């Protein structure tokens, strides 16, 4: 696999503060996910084979050449992270080392230069300290942190760019999904295939699923659970989440591969299950198996996990025009794991695995 190495010159971050904060213009009690943004943003350009001096500036529109390669050839990768504020006003990130590693795995797959670790963490810390007031206390409140890399070189020949921009923007958020979800098991369309970029957080992966998801929305479903591209017989992940199935008292989830994102919340939930002596099976999960389990009553729960979604339960699924309802559980794994996870993120519970990162 192509791996672009870049010379790193460690400099201080150039910081230009916003003259006036926009925070008082935001109604934090009625906020739509990903629509409001903090006062500042972090950026760093890759030019002449080197990452340049990082900058933090007031949040503003970008000016890009219309021939910037990102618009034509799709070299764009991103991450999703959250910052949380505890009762003592300390701000925490959750497993940011995994996000740093994953954005570079994604970048390498799209023939983009890796971003230096010291720039990544110094940029995060400086930006979050500047916009600390945007991180609100309280259950469910968080600051969504979006690092991304785009190709900026102006050229319309099909080749990897020589110039890139790494950025971090932040958005105050509440829950991504407010209610239980209804999902459709994919029968025709595919999200990704073996040897492709399904494991990467590449922008094109998400664009490709919008059309079939829109069709599912028109039928009353919130999301699609994608199946393998070759047979459509095995369940893999949803558009915004990894997927878990509770069969009797065992958690089952598909293994990561070329097609499935290595979800950080997914990994955390597997570890929490093991910590609490709940059996976990990481294996292929067939559509047939889940339909049989839903019919005979052994399917107790389906839920999705992700940075934005956290832990989101599924109420119904449909396949081959047959709708299956999942009964309510008195001791729901989704509820239990969501609480345990959030207690770690908000610095309420012990962090025995060292997942919290203090800003």
N, C-alpha and C positions, 0 to 999 in steps of 0.2 A: 504494500500500500504506500502511495506517495506520502512523504512526510516533509513539510517545509520547515526548515529551521531558520530562526531569525536571530540576528545579533541584538543583544539587550544592553542598553545603556541606562543605568538606574539614575534617574533624576527625580527631583521633587515634583509634585503635581502643581501645575499652575492653576490657581483658584481665583475665579472672579465671582464674587457674591452678588446675588440678586439685590437690587436696590430696595425692593419691597416684596414681602411675602404675600402670596395669594391664598394663604391658608384660611383666612377669615371669610373668603368668598365661597368656601366649600361647606356643604351641609353633610357632615359626616354621619348623620343618622339616616340619610337617604342617598346612599352612594351606589352607583352602578359599577359593576366590576370592570376595572381597566379603563375607565373614562376620565378620571381625574389624575393629574400628575403633579409631583412635588416641584419645588422652586428651582432645583438644580439638576444637571445631568453630567455624566462623566463621558469623556471621549478620548480616543487615542488613535492616531493615524499610522498606517503601515506604508512607508514610502522608501524607495531605494533599498529594499531588503531589510529595513529596520523599523521597529516600533519607535515612534517619536515621543516627545515629552507629553505625558498625559495631561489632560485639562479637565477642570470642572468649571462649568459656566452656567448662567441662568438657562432654564429650560426654554428652548426656542425651536423654530422650524429649521430644517437643514436645507442647504443649497447644494444640489447635485447636478452634474451634467446629465442631460437626457440620454446620453450614450453610456452612462455608468453601467458596467456589466451586470450588476445586480438586477437591473430591470429586464435584461435580455436573456441571461443564462442562469439566474436563480441561485447564485452563490450567496446564501444567507443562512446562518444558523443562530440559535438563541437558547437561552435557559430560562427557567422559572424558579424563583426563590421567594422566600418570605422572611421579613423581619418582624419580631414580636417584642412587645414592651411588657415587663413584669410590674408588679405592684410597687417596686422601688424605683421605677423609671429607668431601669437598665434595659438596653436593647440587645436582643439575641438573634442570631441567624441559626438555621438548622442544617447541619451537615454541608456547609458551603464548600468543603474540599471536594465533595462528590460532584457538585455543580461545576466547579472549576475543571475537574478531570473530564467531565462529560462534554463540556463545550469544546474542549480541545480534541476529543475523540471525534466529535461531529465535524469540526473544522478540517481535520486531517482527511476525513472521508470525502469532503467537498474540495480538496486540494487548496485549502486556505491555510495561512500561517497560524501556528499556535500562539496563544497570548501568554505573556510571562506571568508567572504566579505572583511575584511581588507587586506588579502593577495591578493585578486583579484584586488582591486583598487590600492593598493600600487604597485603591480607588473606592472599593466598597466601604471601607471604614470611614474614609474622609467624607464621602457622599452622605452616608447615613448619619454621621455626626452633624453635618450641616443641616440636614432635613429631619432631625430627630423628633421635632414637634409633630411631624406628619405621621409618626408611628403612635397610634392610639392604644391605650390600655383597654382591657375588657375582652371577654370571651368572644372569639370570632373576628375581632379586629386584627388587622395585620397590614404591613406595607409590602405589596408585591414588588419584587425586584426583578427587572428584566435586563440581563446582559445579552448582547447580540453582536454579531460580526456581519458586515456586508461588504461586497466587492464594489469599489468606487471608481476604479480606473475607467476613463472614458474610451471605449472601443467596442465595436460591434462585430468583432471576429470571435468565433467560438473557441475560446481558450481560457484557462484560469487567469484571473486578474493579477496584476503586479502591485495594485494598491487596494487597501482595505481600511475600514473604519470599525473599531471596537467601541461600543457604547454601553452605558448602563442608565436606564431610566427607572423611575419608581412611581408606584400608584397605590394610594390607600384603598383597601378593599375590605369587604365582609365576605360572606359565604358566596361561592360560585354557583352552587345549586342549593336552593332553599327548600326543596321538597324531594320526595322520592322520585326516581326516574323510571320511565318506561323505555325499553330498548328493543331494537330490532336486530336479530342475528343476520349477518350478511349472507346473501345467497348468490349475488351476481358480481358486485363491485369488490375490489381489493384495495387495501391501503398500501400494501408493499409486498415485495416478493423476495425470495432467496437471492442473495448477492446484491441486493439493492441498498437503499439508505433508510430502511424502516427503523433501524436502531438509533439513528441520529436524530437530533432535534433540528431538522432541516425545514425551512419555511415551506418548501414545496410539498412535504408530506401532509401538511395541514390543508393547503390549498386544494390538493387532490381529493380530499375527503369531503369538502364542503358540498359539492353537488349531490352525491348520494345521501349525505346527511340532511340536506334540504328536502329531498324526496321523502325521507323518513319522517321529518318534521311535519310534512303535509299529511301524513297518515296518523299523526298524534304521538310520535315517538321522539324522545329527547336526543337520543344517541344511537349509534350503531355499534354493536360488538362485532369486530372484524374477525373473519375466518381466514384460514390459510388460502393463499392465492391459487394453489394447484387443484385442490379438491373441494374447498369450502366446507370441509367436514370437521375442522378443528377450530375451537374458539381461541382467540389470541388476546386482543385488547380492544378497548373502546377508543373513540377519537380523542378524548381528553384524560383518559384514565387507564391504568392497568386494572385487570379484573380478577376478583377472587370468588370462588364458589364454596359454600359451606354444605358439604354432604354429610348428613348426620352431624357429628361433632368434629369432622376433619375439614381443614381448609385446603383447598386445591387451587393452584394457579399455574398458568402456562410458563414454561422456562423462557428466559430471554434468548433471542437469536438475532439473525439478520433483519427480522421483520418486526421485532418487538422492542420498545424502548426499555432500557434498564432503569426503571423508575426508582427514585430515591425513597419515596413514601412506601412503595412496594417492598423494598428491601427492609425498611424499618418495621413494617407490619409483620413480615416473616420472622424477624428477630423477636418482636414483642410476643408473637404467638409461641415461639420456642421458650421464651422466658416464663410464660404462663402455662407451660406443659400442654399446649394445644397442638395436636398433630397437624403437620403441614406436609402436603405432597406437592412437589414441583414436577409437573409432568404434562403431557399433552392431554387436553380435555376435549372430548368430542361433543358435537351438537347432539348426537344420539344419546350419549350418556346423560346429559343434562335434561333432555326431554323426558327420558325414562325416570330420572330422579324426581323431576317435578311431578310426574304422574303418580309415582308410588309414595310420595311424601318424604323421601329422604333428602330432597333439596330443601334446605332450611333458609338459605340466604344467598343472594348475589350482591356484591358491592364493588364499587370502583375506588381506586386510590390514586392520588396525585397531589402535587403541590397546591394547585388551585382548588381541586375538588375535595381535598383532604380525604375523608372516607364518606362516600356517597352511596346509600342503599338503593337497590333496584326493586321496584314493586311488581313489574310485569315484564315479560319478554315474549316476542313473537317470532315464529319460524314457520315457513311454508303455510302461511295464512292461519296458523293455530296460535291462539293467545294463551299464555300460561301466567297465572297469578301466583305470587310467592306470599305465603301467609306471614303475618306478623309473628315475631319471636319475642317471648317474654325476656329472655336473656340474649339479646342480639349481639353477635360478635362485632358487627359494624359499630354499634353504639359503644361497646366496651373499648374497642381499639381506638376509636376516635378520641374518647376521653383520655385514655392513657397517652396517646400521641400528643394531644394538645397540652396536657399537663407537663410534659417534658418541654415542649416548645415555649410555653409561657413561664418556665422556671418555677413551676409549682411542685413537680415531682422530682425525685432523684434521677440524675442522668448517668446511669451506670455504664453506658457505652460511649460517653464522651461526644455526644452528637451536638450539644449546644456550643455556640461560638459567640463569645461576648464581644460586642462592638466597642 
